[in-house]
Amino acid sequence: MEKAYIVQLENGEKLGPLDEEALKRLAQEGTITEDAQIRSTMLAVWEKASNHDCVKAIFRAKMLERAEAFANDPKAKLRARLEMRGDYDPLAAALSQEGITYHNCSLFVRFLAGLLDALVLGAVAFGILFGCWTLMRMGALPPLGALYLFVAVTWIVSALYFMYFLSERGQTVGQRFWGLVVITPEHTKVYPIKAFLFFLLATFFGIISPLTWLLFGCRYTLQERVPKVLVKHITVARRIG
């Protein structure tokens, strides 16, 4: 006697009795989904369609097709690259069984990271400028005093920005976005004084970075060489499950 099955779809609709061929055909067509329930007409025990011996191979093949299509999608590839960067936190990565890989990075990517940091600091500087202008308009400061205050505060905030992010997180906002990290040769975070030297040299000599990059064998720039730090591109191998 040929087996027959009853199917309950996700919307509550019931189909059947159906033989195995009809069951497979409907699963292949998509009428029966993975979350549907199936039971034999002889036994009132429901089983999820994705686990049912008769059709689970069909659902597995569909899952592999979707995975392949997703992997080849340009947006998915970009999203995967972004997720592989992540925050630089070696301890958290070790605890979650994720691995961090360090790669050499091009001068162009360093430039893009620096440009984004400049935009961040530029927005902060605009706020400081507005505050100094307000003090000048109120008569609290003369024009020259407001200018000096603007320059001093902007300089201090910029230095603290690099010192905090590099010593505490290993990467600035721009570096995090582009997946870069500033570390010691031992792959540890830098001290604040090294971060300050990095900022100082990048500020005054960043414009000649292509030249210093070439002079040091395309391995590092002057702002890395003097404080003895490295700028690396990192990827984080995400643990699945």
HELIX and SHEET records of a PDB file:
HELIX    1   1 GLU A   20  GLU A   29  1                                  10    
HELIX    2   2 ALA A   49  ASN A   51  5                                   3    
HELIX    3   3 LYS A   56  ALA A   71  1                                  16    
HELIX    4   4 PRO A   74  ARG A   85  1                                  12    
HELIX    5   5 PRO A   90  LEU A   95  1                                   6    
HELIX    6   6 LEU A  107  ARG A  137  1                                  31    
HELIX    7   7 PRO A  143  TYR A  164  1                                  22    
HELIX    8   8 PHE A  165  ARG A  169  3                                   5    
HELIX    9   9 VAL A  173  PHE A  177  1                                   5    
HELIX   10  10 PRO A  192  PHE A  205  1                                  14    
HELIX   11  11 GLY A  206  ILE A  208  5                                   3    
HELIX   12  12 SER A  209  LEU A  215  1                                   7    
HELIX   13  13 LEU A  222  ARG A  225  1                                   4    
SHEET    1   A 4 LYS A  14  LEU A  18  0                                        
SHEET    2   A 4 TYR A   5  GLN A   8 -1                                        
SHEET    3   A 4 GLN A  37  SER A  40 -1                                        
SHEET    4   A 4 LEU A  43  LYS A  48 -1                                        
SHEET    1   B 3 GLY A  99  ASN A 104  0                                        
SHEET    2   B 3 LEU A 230  ALA A 237 -1                                        
SHEET    3   B 3 LEU A 180  ILE A 183 -1                                        
END                                                                             
